[in-house]
Amino acid sequence: MQKYFCIIRLTHALPQAIIFTIMAESLNWESTYAVALALKQAHASVDLQDVSLMMIFEWTLALDGFDDDPALANDAILVSIYQEWLEEKLHEQ
């Protein structure tokens, strides 16, 4: 079982961060955010401008805990994973 950690900052009324854990027995194409977090961790030094959808597809299939049919992947899912990953990288800056 893998753990993914996420930090969310709330409004001005509640400025402290809330940390929660997403527990996932396996990753799949529907868990785009969890996949993005796992890719971010696995490929921390990559420049996202150099990442193609094919790379996201191959890297996702190679993730520990990924358990879904490769044939179910499509451009919309891969773009969603890319966008989630990009937003995470932008938030850490």
Buried (B, 14 or more C-beta within 10 A) or exposed (E): EBEBEBEEEEEEEEEEEEEEEEEBEBBBBEBBBBBBBBBBEEBEEBEBEEBEBEBBBEBBEEBEBBEBEEEEBEEEBBEBBBEBBBEBBEEEE
